[in-house]
Amino acid sequence: MKDDEIIESFVTYLRDNGYPNLRIDRRPDKENRQSKDIDAIAGPFAIEHTLISTFQNQKAQDDWFTKAMAKLESELPTPPYELVICSEYDAVKKGQDWAGILNALKTWITQEAPQLEDGEYDFDSLPGIPFRLRIEKSSNGSPGIFFIRRLPENNDSLQLRIYNHLTSLEKIQKLFPYKRDGFTTVLLIEGNLTRNKMLHAIKLAFPDGLHPDLNEIWYVSTWGNHIAKFTKLPKWGGKKK
């Protein structure tokens, strides 16, 4: 999704959750032609958005697998919980009976998924589905069924990538002048990891915390063109504001 769409959605979320009449007042990065600046000012908040790429976004791929999943999504009713169904990237192979697989998935989603408690589940095999699936269910998430495919990921590589990305001068440090001016500094991280996995990876990369001048760190998981719930990440480590 585009930066502007994520930020607009975030401000709308804040407006609906304790900050009535909040709106985007300025977009400094579009106003400042001398140097790079933050993405938005909204009331007391100075907001910088960044994307941490971790899994390949299945819905961004214009291939037959994406179309099949989109068709299945459209056929199923929206459940009152967030259901993320993730397959390994190499699970998709030529010659598989995709009509049968989709039918089996549809049956499992409608009959078995409602019985699951919130949490993460690994299924090595489900009836009629010849590959491993990770299922994540959250009653507090954004209602819907979301299919993603992920690339193999080495945790050390992810940790280093997050560290390098978030220590870049173009991201966090752009917020510091706004902290001195009295704004609440917000780093809005977008990714397609689950909330718990993203927080765990960031903590590994920054065991002492990100920076004392960062007031709030929020995470939004995005599955293709879907936005899941915005989550404020708790403080951790030895660096306190």
Backbone as CSV, one residue per row, in Angstrom:
resi,resn,N_x,N_y,N_z,CA_x,CA_y,CA_z,C_x,C_y,C_z
1,MET,0.833,-1.188,0.000,0.000,0.000,0.000,0.876,1.249,0.000
2,LYS,0.335,2.359,-0.448,1.080,3.599,-0.500,1.223,4.199,0.891
3,ASP,2.335,4.966,1.076,2.569,5.609,2.367,1.373,6.436,2.812
4,ASP,0.836,7.240,1.902,-0.268,8.141,2.253,-1.473,7.362,2.767
5,GLU,-1.756,6.204,2.157,-2.912,5.406,2.571,-2.718,4.846,3.976
6,ILE,-1.500,4.387,4.276,-1.209,3.846,5.597,-1.349,4.938,6.653
7,ILE,-0.787,6.110,6.385,-0.826,7.192,7.361,-2.247,7.700,7.554
8,GLU,-2.991,7.845,6.475,-4.395,8.270,6.587,-5.175,7.274,7.451
9,SER,-4.953,5.993,7.226,-5.653,4.970,8.001,-5.248,5.020,9.470
10,PHE,-3.971,5.288,9.724,-3.482,5.376,11.095,-4.117,6.557,11.833
11,VAL,-4.169,7.700,11.184,-4.781,8.881,11.801,-6.274,8.644,12.037
12,THR,-6.920,7.980,11.103,-8.336,7.627,11.289,-8.498,6.714,12.495
13,TYR,-7.585,5.749,12.640,-7.630,4.846,13.788,-7.496,5.627,15.100
14,LEU,-6.536,6.565,15.155,-6.365,7.364,16.366,-7.593,8.227,16.635
15,ARG,-8.163,8.780,15.556,-9.357,9.619,15.708,-10.513,8.823,16.301
16,ASP,-10.613,7.558,15.913,-11.697,6.710,16.401,-11.408,6.115,17.777
17,ASN,-10.185,6.328,18.273,-9.778,5.709,19.539,-9.118,6.733,20.463
18,GLY,-9.863,7.747,20.788,-9.425,8.668,21.827,-8.980,10.039,21.384
19,TYR,-8.905,10.287,20.074,-8.464,11.592,19.588,-9.475,12.144,18.579
20,PRO,-10.663,12.520,19.049,-11.692,13.031,18.130,-11.208,14.282,17.405
21,ASN,-11.632,14.410,16.151,-11.285,15.558,15.292,-9.822,15.567,14.837
22,LEU,-9.073,14.521,15.176,-7.691,14.456,14.710,-7.664,14.337,13.193
23,ARG,-6.757,15.072,12.579,-6.588,14.996,11.128,-5.148,15.321,10.796
24,ILE,-4.761,15.044,9.563,-3.412,15.393,9.125,-3.355,16.893,8.864
25,ASP,-2.517,17.581,9.609,-2.388,19.033,9.475,-1.336,19.430,8.443
26,ARG,-0.271,18.654,8.397,0.824,18.976,7.470,1.480,17.697,6.998
27,ARG,2.103,17.775,5.850,2.930,16.694,5.332,4.321,17.281,5.064
28,PRO,5.160,17.360,6.104,6.452,18.044,5.974,7.340,17.531,4.850
29,ASP,7.309,16.238,4.590,8.190,15.701,3.551,7.832,16.241,2.169
30,LYS,6.548,16.604,1.986,6.131,17.160,0.700,6.337,18.677,0.649
31,GLU,6.431,19.299,1.836,6.630,20.746,1.889,8.103,21.121,1.837
32,ASN,8.936,20.300,2.444,10.354,20.616,2.597,11.125,20.183,1.354
33,ARG,11.594,21.151,0.589,12.345,20.852,-0.638,13.850,20.899,-0.413
34,GLN,14.274,21.252,0.813,15.702,21.386,1.092,16.308,20.073,1.597
35,SER,15.523,19.300,2.339,16.009,18.031,2.878,14.819,17.123,3.148
36,LYS,15.103,15.862,3.407,14.034,14.917,3.685,13.455,15.183,5.070
37,ASP,12.160,14.966,5.200,11.463,15.290,6.433,10.502,14.166,6.776
38,ILE,9.786,14.307,7.893,8.853,13.271,8.325,7.612,13.278,7.431
39,ASP,6.805,12.244,7.594,5.665,12.077,6.696,4.462,12.935,7.062
40,ALA,4.194,13.112,8.360,2.957,13.812,8.706,3.002,14.415,10.095
41,ILE,2.273,15.521,10.241,1.928,16.103,11.532,0.416,15.995,11.666
42,ALA,-0.042,15.394,12.766,-1.479,15.274,13.032,-1.700,15.632,14.489
43,GLY,-2.247,16.827,14.734,-2.439,17.264,16.116,-1.127,17.241,16.863
44,PRO,-1.046,16.512,17.997,0.195,16.477,18.785,1.227,15.466,18.276
45,PHE,0.903,14.743,17.205,1.763,13.641,16.752,2.626,14.029,15.552
46,ALA,3.902,13.682,15.647,4.824,13.756,14.505,5.064,12.319,14.058
47,ILE,4.708,12.002,12.827,4.634,10.615,12.380,5.604,10.342,11.238
48,GLU,6.373,9.296,11.391,7.231,8.792,10.318,6.863,7.342,10.045
49,HIS,6.576,7.032,8.795,6.183,5.680,8.391,7.349,5.004,7.691
50,THR,7.521,3.719,7.959,8.551,2.959,7.263,8.070,1.532,7.035
51,LEU,8.518,0.935,5.962,8.167,-0.440,5.607,9.366,-1.337,5.822
52,ILE,9.175,-2.403,6.585,10.202,-3.429,6.736,9.743,-4.643,5.952
53,SER,10.439,-4.933,4.878,10.059,-6.049,4.019,10.615,-7.338,4.605
54,THR,9.727,-8.298,4.834,10.159,-9.566,5.407,9.710,-10.755,4.581
55,PHE,8.419,-10.870,4.343,7.893,-11.948,3.505,7.455,-11.370,2.180
56,GLN,7.625,-12.141,1.140,7.117,-11.706,-0.153,5.598,-11.641,-0.096
57,ASN,5.061,-10.539,-0.573,3.619,-10.301,-0.457,2.875,-11.024,-1.569
58,GLN,2.145,-12.064,-1.178,1.491,-12.907,-2.171,0.512,-12.137,-3.038
59,LYS,-0.241,-11.226,-2.442,-1.259,-10.540,-3.221,-0.677,-9.545,-4.211
60,ALA,0.595,-9.211,-4.048,1.230,-8.293,-4.991,1.639,-9.018,-6.272
61,GLN,1.596,-10.311,-6.271,2.012,-11.079,-7.440,0.806,-11.339,-8.345
62,ASP,0.996,-11.006,-9.591,-0.089,-11.209,-10.552,0.100,-12.572,-11.199
63,ASP,-0.220,-13.622,-10.442,-0.074,-14.963,-10.992,-1.320,-15.771,-10.662
64,TRP,-1.350,-16.987,-11.108,-2.554,-17.801,-10.970,-2.840,-18.153,-9.521
65,PHE,-1.787,-18.289,-8.707,-2.011,-18.605,-7.299,-2.752,-17.463,-6.608
66,THR,-2.310,-16.234,-6.860,-2.969,-15.066,-6.284,-4.429,-15.011,-6.695
67,LYS,-4.674,-15.238,-7.968,-6.051,-15.173,-8.465,-6.918,-16.257,-7.825
68,ALA,-6.331,-17.440,-7.631,-7.089,-18.518,-7.004,-7.450,-18.162,-5.569
69,MET,-6.500,-17.600,-4.825,-6.760,-17.223,-3.444,-7.777,-16.083,-3.368
70,ALA,-7.652,-15.129,-4.283,-8.604,-14.015,-4.301,-10.017,-14.526,-4.580
71,LYS,-10.124,-15.504,-5.450,-11.430,-16.078,-5.758,-12.004,-16.765,-4.514
72,LEU,-11.138,-17.482,-3.801,-11.597,-18.170,-2.597,-12.033,-17.152,-1.538
73,GLU,-11.253,-16.081,-1.371,-11.619,-15.024,-0.421,-13.002,-14.468,-0.732
74,SER,-13.265,-14.265,-2.029,-14.542,-13.649,-2.417,-15.723,-14.590,-2.190
75,GLU,-15.466,-15.889,-2.183,-16.544,-16.862,-2.012,-16.894,-17.101,-0.551
76,LEU,-15.972,-16.764,0.347,-16.184,-17.060,1.760,-16.740,-15.843,2.490
77,PRO,-17.630,-16.053,3.439,-18.122,-14.926,4.238,-17.017,-14.399,5.142
78,THR,-17.054,-13.116,5.462,-16.062,-12.520,6.349,-16.325,-12.961,7.785
79,PRO,-15.358,-13.619,8.404,-15.574,-14.083,9.784,-15.389,-12.923,10.768
80,PRO,-15.860,-13.080,11.996,-15.697,-12.015,12.995,-14.330,-12.057,13.674
81,TYR,-13.309,-12.488,12.951,-11.948,-12.555,13.479,-10.979,-12.475,12.296
82,GLU,-9.713,-12.251,12.611,-8.674,-12.224,11.581,-8.083,-13.624,11.448
83,LEU,-8.100,-14.152,10.231,-7.546,-15.472,9.964,-6.510,-15.339,8.852
84,VAL,-5.245,-15.545,9.217,-4.154,-15.467,8.253,-3.690,-16.885,7.933
85,ILE,-3.692,-17.226,6.660,-3.295,-18.559,6.212,-2.039,-18.409,5.369
86,CYS,-0.952,-18.941,5.890,0.353,-18.734,5.260,0.930,-20.065,4.805
87,SER,1.352,-20.104,3.547,2.028,-21.296,3.016,3.466,-20.931,2.677
88,GLU,4.334,-21.927,2.702,5.706,-21.699,2.268,5.711,-21.365,0.778
89,TYR,6.666,-20.582,0.364,6.698,-20.132,-1.022,6.830,-21.298,-1.995
90,ASP,7.623,-22.296,-1.617,7.859,-23.416,-2.539,6.797,-24.505,-2.428
91,ALA,5.715,-24.223,-1.657,4.640,-25.211,-1.557,3.854,-25.328,-2.852
92,VAL,3.881,-24.266,-3.644,3.096,-24.231,-4.877,3.888,-24.910,-5.990
93,LYS,3.313,-25.962,-6.540,4.004,-26.714,-7.586,3.054,-26.991,-8.748
94,LYS,3.642,-27.121,-9.909,2.854,-27.459,-11.083,2.291,-28.863,-10.930
95,GLY,1.106,-29.060,-11.489,0.498,-30.378,-11.474,-0.360,-30.663,-10.261
96,GLN,-0.386,-29.744,-9.309,-1.242,-29.958,-8.151,-2.711,-29.752,-8.525
97,ASP,-3.555,-30.479,-7.842,-5.000,-30.385,-8.088,-5.544,-29.172,-7.352
98,TRP,-5.461,-27.993,-7.988,-5.830,-26.778,-7.281,-7.330,-26.647,-7.072
99,ALA,-8.116,-27.212,-7.920,-9.559,-27.207,-7.675,-9.856,-27.976,-6.390
100,GLY,-9.212,-29.138,-6.241,-9.405,-29.946,-5.045,-8.832,-29.278,-3.801
101,ILE,-7.660,-28.646,-3.943,-7.026,-27.971,-2.807,-7.894,-26.815,-2.310
102,LEU,-8.399,-26.015,-3.247,-9.238,-24.883,-2.855,-10.526,-25.349,-2.188
103,ASN,-11.067,-26.432,-2.692,-12.274,-26.990,-2.094,-12.004,-27.470,-0.670
104,ALA,-10.846,-28.107,-0.469,-10.473,-28.589,0.863,-10.238,-27.414,1.817
105,LEU,-9.599,-26.369,1.314,-9.370,-25.180,2.128,-10.686,-24.538,2.550
106,LYS,-11.589,-24.440,1.585,-12.890,-23.837,1.858,-13.632,-24.624,2.940
107,THR,-13.579,-25.943,2.842,-14.238,-26.792,3.833,-13.615,-26.602,5.205
108,TRP,-12.270,-26.571,5.252,-11.586,-26.426,6.546,-11.883,-25.067,7.171
109,ILE,-11.869,-24.016,6.361,-12.094,-22.659,6.873,-13.497,-22.510,7.450
110,THR,-14.469,-23.089,6.775,-15.860,-22.920,7.224,-16.220,-23.846,8.382
111,GLN,-15.579,-25.020,8.453,-15.979,-25.994,9.461,-15.040,-26.076,10.664
112,GLU,-13.741,-25.909,10.432,-12.771,-26.120,11.509,-12.230,-24.826,12.105
113,ALA,-11.973,-23.831,11.271,-11.382,-22.584,11.773,-12.205,-21.924,12.880
114,PRO,-13.549,-21.927,12.792,-14.317,-21.293,13.878,-14.095,-21.931,15.246
115,GLN,-13.635,-23.187,15.259,-13.445,-23.886,16.531,-12.092,-23.577,17.173
116,LEU,-11.176,-22.973,16.442,-9.838,-22.690,16.967,-9.872,-21.546,17.977
117,GLU,-9.052,-21.675,19.016,-8.809,-20.552,19.909,-7.841,-19.587,19.221
118,ASP,-7.774,-18.354,19.710,-6.805,-17.413,19.170,-5.396,-17.969,19.351
119,GLY,-4.553,-17.749,18.357,-3.175,-18.211,18.460,-2.617,-18.599,17.110
120,GLU,-1.431,-19.205,17.135,-0.735,-19.628,15.923,-0.664,-21.149,15.893
121,TYR,-0.900,-21.707,14.711,-0.944,-23.158,14.561,-0.160,-23.570,13.314
122,ASP,0.589,-24.641,13.450,1.267,-25.237,12.295,0.605,-26.564,11.976
123,PHE,0.173,-26.697,10.725,-0.442,-27.938,10.268,0.435,-28.522,9.160
124,ASP,1.050,-29.657,9.448,1.893,-30.295,8.437,1.059,-30.851,7.297
125,SER,-0.158,-31.265,7.610,-1.042,-31.752,6.552,-2.485,-31.647,7.035
126,LEU,-3.309,-31.136,6.169,-4.743,-31.103,6.398,-5.395,-31.922,5.287
127,PRO,-6.569,-32.482,5.509,-7.203,-33.318,4.475,-7.328,-32.578,3.145
128,GLY,-6.740,-33.157,2.105,-6.832,-32.595,0.766,-5.854,-31.474,0.470
129,ILE,-4.968,-31.145,1.426,-4.001,-30.045,1.226,-2.597,-30.628,1.359
130,PRO,-1.843,-30.728,0.274,-0.580,-31.466,0.286,0.642,-30.637,0.685
131,PHE,0.474,-29.618,1.513,1.620,-28.838,1.968,1.317,-28.230,3.331
132,ARG,2.381,-27.792,3.987,2.295,-27.258,5.344,1.667,-25.863,5.331
133,LEU,0.841,-25.600,6.349,0.236,-24.286,6.505,0.478,-23.766,7.917
134,ARG,0.670,-22.485,8.031,0.656,-21.818,9.336,-0.624,-20.997,9.397
135,ILE,-1.404,-21.222,10.422,-2.677,-20.534,10.602,-2.555,-19.620,11.817
136,GLU,-2.947,-18.370,11.666,-2.918,-17.424,12.775,-4.302,-16.793,12.909
137,LYS,-4.866,-16.936,14.103,-6.216,-16.436,14.344,-6.186,-15.420,15.475
138,SER,-6.882,-14.297,15.256,-6.928,-13.251,16.272,-8.315,-12.614,16.291
139,SER,-8.976,-12.723,17.427,-10.299,-12.099,17.560,-10.200,-10.588,17.637
140,ASN,-9.006,-10.079,17.963,-8.803,-8.637,18.048,-8.239,-8.043,16.760
141,GLY,-8.036,-8.882,15.763,-7.490,-8.398,14.510,-8.558,-7.837,13.596
142,SER,-8.158,-7.569,12.377,-9.077,-7.026,11.384,-9.873,-8.176,10.780
143,PRO,-11.222,-8.182,10.919,-12.016,-9.317,10.437,-11.753,-9.620,8.958
144,GLY,-11.484,-10.854,8.671,-11.246,-11.252,7.294,-10.363,-12.478,7.213
145,ILE,-10.251,-13.013,6.007,-9.393,-14.157,5.717,-8.309,-13.688,4.770
146,PHE,-7.057,-13.885,5.153,-5.944,-13.345,4.389,-4.961,-14.462,4.042
147,PHE,-4.679,-14.620,2.751,-3.750,-15.637,2.277,-2.423,-14.970,1.919
148,ILE,-1.334,-15.511,2.447,-0.016,-15.004,2.084,0.907,-16.186,1.822
149,ARG,1.959,-15.924,1.063,3.009,-16.892,0.832,4.306,-16.278,1.315
150,ARG,5.138,-17.030,1.995,6.341,-16.428,2.555,7.603,-17.049,1.995
151,LEU,8.627,-16.227,1.936,9.950,-16.690,1.555,10.655,-17.260,2.772
152,PRO,11.572,-18.218,2.593,12.364,-18.678,3.732,13.115,-17.501,4.331
153,GLU,13.147,-17.436,5.647,13.768,-16.293,6.312,14.683,-16.754,7.424
154,ASN,15.950,-16.327,7.356,16.898,-16.613,8.408,16.758,-15.541,9.481
155,ASN,16.552,-15.941,10.739,16.304,-14.974,11.801,17.450,-13.997,11.982
156,ASP,18.686,-14.475,11.856,19.833,-13.583,11.984,19.822,-12.545,10.883
157,SER,19.493,-12.976,9.669,19.412,-12.053,8.544,18.325,-11.008,8.770
158,LEU,17.175,-11.439,9.246,16.083,-10.513,9.510,16.475,-9.516,10.588
159,GLN,17.085,-9.996,11.653,17.509,-9.125,12.744,18.484,-8.059,12.244
160,LEU,19.456,-8.459,11.438,20.436,-7.509,10.908,19.776,-6.521,9.964
161,ARG,18.851,-7.012,9.145,18.168,-6.133,8.195,17.330,-5.076,8.921
162,ILE,16.649,-5.497,9.984,15.868,-4.545,10.772,16.783,-3.518,11.424
163,TYR,17.910,-3.989,11.967,18.853,-3.062,12.606,19.359,-2.018,11.606
164,ASN,19.790,-2.485,10.452,20.310,-1.553,9.441,19.229,-0.589,8.960
165,HIS,18.010,-1.108,8.815,16.930,-0.271,8.300,16.541,0.820,9.299
166,LEU,16.394,0.455,10.556,15.880,1.403,11.547,16.947,2.339,12.093
167,THR,18.215,2.079,11.823,19.252,3.017,12.250,19.618,3.998,11.148
168,SER,18.937,3.916,10.029,19.229,4.841,8.936,18.833,6.258,9.327
169,LEU,19.616,7.234,8.914,19.358,8.639,9.247,18.033,9.116,8.686
170,GLU,17.557,8.474,7.615,16.342,8.942,6.962,15.075,8.544,7.704
171,LYS,15.202,7.745,8.721,14.002,7.253,9.391,13.842,7.861,10.776
172,ILE,14.499,7.311,11.764,14.254,7.712,13.140,14.694,9.145,13.420
173,GLN,15.873,9.523,12.946,16.418,10.814,13.350,15.660,12.004,12.774
174,LYS,14.875,11.795,11.750,14.047,12.893,11.244,13.016,13.351,12.273
175,LEU,12.692,12.476,13.219,11.691,12.798,14.220,12.230,13.666,15.357
176,PHE,13.551,13.665,15.578,14.102,14.272,16.782,13.828,15.771,16.903
177,PRO,13.928,16.568,15.828,13.593,17.995,15.972,12.150,18.221,16.425
178,TYR,11.254,17.347,16.025,9.852,17.485,16.425,9.661,17.137,17.896
179,LYS,10.480,16.226,18.401,10.468,15.923,19.839,10.851,17.174,20.622
180,ARG,11.880,17.887,20.167,12.314,19.103,20.851,11.255,20.204,20.782
181,ASP,10.431,20.165,19.743,9.355,21.156,19.595,8.089,20.769,20.357
182,GLY,8.133,19.655,21.082,7.009,19.291,21.935,6.028,18.302,21.353
183,PHE,6.308,17.775,20.158,5.410,16.784,19.564,5.666,15.399,20.159
184,THR,4.650,14.555,20.107,4.795,13.145,20.433,5.306,12.435,19.186
185,THR,6.510,11.901,19.269,7.125,11.292,18.083,6.645,9.856,17.928
186,VAL,6.226,9.525,16.704,5.648,8.215,16.410,6.370,7.597,15.215
187,LEU,6.920,6.417,15.413,7.442,5.629,14.304,6.406,4.569,13.978
188,LEU,5.858,4.613,12.777,4.837,3.664,12.332,5.498,2.656,11.405
189,ILE,5.622,1.427,11.880,6.303,0.372,11.129,5.264,-0.493,10.424
190,GLU,5.457,-0.664,9.141,4.585,-1.534,8.348,5.348,-2.787,7.963
191,GLY,4.682,-3.920,7.997,5.317,-5.155,7.568,4.281,-6.233,7.357
192,ASN,4.720,-7.382,6.863,3.793,-8.499,6.732,4.242,-9.700,7.542
193,LEU,4.767,-9.368,8.734,4.922,-10.345,9.807,3.763,-10.173,10.779
194,THR,3.515,-11.167,11.599,2.536,-10.968,12.663,3.111,-9.993,13.681
195,ARG,2.232,-9.426,14.502,2.665,-8.422,15.474,3.710,-8.984,16.433
196,ASN,3.468,-10.186,16.965,4.403,-10.772,17.918,5.764,-11.050,17.293
197,LYS,5.765,-11.533,16.072,7.036,-11.826,15.403,7.824,-10.554,15.118
198,MET,7.125,-9.492,14.703,7.819,-8.243,14.429,8.425,-7.674,15.706
199,LEU,7.664,-7.656,16.793,8.192,-7.136,18.048,9.390,-7.959,18.499
200,HIS,9.293,-9.278,18.371,10.404,-10.144,18.766,11.658,-9.828,17.947
201,ALA,11.494,-9.645,16.641,12.638,-9.359,15.773,13.253,-8.000,16.100
202,ILE,12.426,-6.999,16.388,12.942,-5.670,16.725,13.687,-5.709,18.057
203,LYS,13.161,-6.464,19.027,13.829,-6.580,20.320,15.189,-7.249,20.192
204,LEU,15.277,-8.246,19.307,16.569,-8.894,19.080,17.562,-7.918,18.460
205,ALA,17.068,-7.071,17.553,17.943,-6.105,16.894,18.339,-4.963,17.826
206,PHE,17.428,-4.593,18.751,17.659,-3.463,19.648,17.309,-3.872,21.086
207,PRO,18.165,-4.678,21.727,17.831,-5.174,23.065,17.696,-4.065,24.112
208,ASP,18.314,-2.904,23.884,18.226,-1.791,24.834,17.144,-0.789,24.476
209,GLY,16.306,-1.110,23.504,15.289,-0.171,23.054,15.774,0.592,21.832
210,LEU,14.848,1.205,21.123,15.227,1.908,19.893,15.927,3.235,20.174
211,HIS,15.232,4.172,20.802,15.824,5.477,21.092,14.928,6.195,22.089
212,PRO,15.526,6.884,23.088,14.703,7.546,24.107,13.850,8.682,23.562
213,ASP,14.207,9.230,22.410,13.418,10.325,21.841,12.263,9.839,20.976
214,LEU,12.107,8.534,20.879,10.927,7.969,20.220,9.867,7.740,21.290
215,ASN,8.781,8.499,21.236,7.731,8.342,22.246,6.912,7.078,22.040
216,GLU,6.560,6.797,20.785,5.673,5.666,20.515,6.130,4.932,19.263
217,ILE,6.041,3.604,19.314,6.309,2.756,18.156,5.040,1.952,17.895
218,TRP,4.516,2.084,16.696,3.298,1.365,16.308,3.627,0.417,15.162
219,TYR,2.884,-0.664,15.117,3.056,-1.633,14.035,1.731,-1.876,13.341
220,VAL,1.775,-1.940,12.020,0.603,-2.335,11.250,1.020,-3.426,10.278
221,SER,0.366,-4.580,10.382,0.640,-5.659,9.436,-0.273,-5.495,8.238
222,THR,0.298,-5.646,7.063,-0.474,-5.499,5.829,-0.349,-6.776,5.018
223,TRP,-1.493,-7.287,4.579,-1.527,-8.450,3.689,-2.029,-7.944,2.339
224,GLY,-1.120,-7.673,1.414,-1.526,-7.136,0.126,-2.162,-5.779,0.300
225,ASN,-3.406,-5.638,-0.111,-4.119,-4.371,0.025,-4.957,-4.310,1.296
226,HIS,-4.763,-5.266,2.203,-5.511,-5.289,3.454,-4.649,-4.714,4.575
227,ILE,-5.253,-3.903,5.444,-4.587,-3.402,6.637,-5.153,-4.146,7.837
228,ALA,-4.269,-4.779,8.605,-4.711,-5.402,9.838,-4.657,-4.362,10.964
229,LYS,-4.901,-4.802,12.161,-5.037,-3.882,13.293,-3.736,-3.140,13.596
230,PHE,-3.849,-1.835,13.883,-2.717,-1.053,14.363,-2.456,-1.434,15.815
231,THR,-1.184,-1.668,16.147,-0.819,-2.075,17.494,0.320,-1.207,18.010
232,LYS,0.118,-0.623,19.185,1.188,0.132,19.830,2.106,-0.850,20.531
233,LEU,3.397,-0.831,20.180,4.334,-1.776,20.761,4.765,-1.300,22.146
234,PRO,4.882,-2.216,23.090,5.295,-1.825,24.443,6.770,-1.432,24.481
235,LYS,7.117,-0.604,25.466,8.517,-0.245,25.666,9.288,-1.455,26.172
236,TRP,10.573,-1.498,25.871,11.407,-2.594,26.354,12.836,-2.081,26.525
237,GLY,13.681,-2.874,27.153,15.106,-2.557,27.263,15.401,-1.484,28.299
238,GLY,16.641,-0.988,28.230,17.124,-0.056,29.252,16.969,1.387,28.930
239,LYS,16.624,1.735,27.678,16.515,3.132,27.298,15.100,3.595,27.513
240,LYS,14.902,4.469,28.449,13.590,4.997,28.750,13.504,6.420,28.286
241,LYS,12.295,6.831,27.971,12.146,8.205,27.493,12.234,9.183,28.650
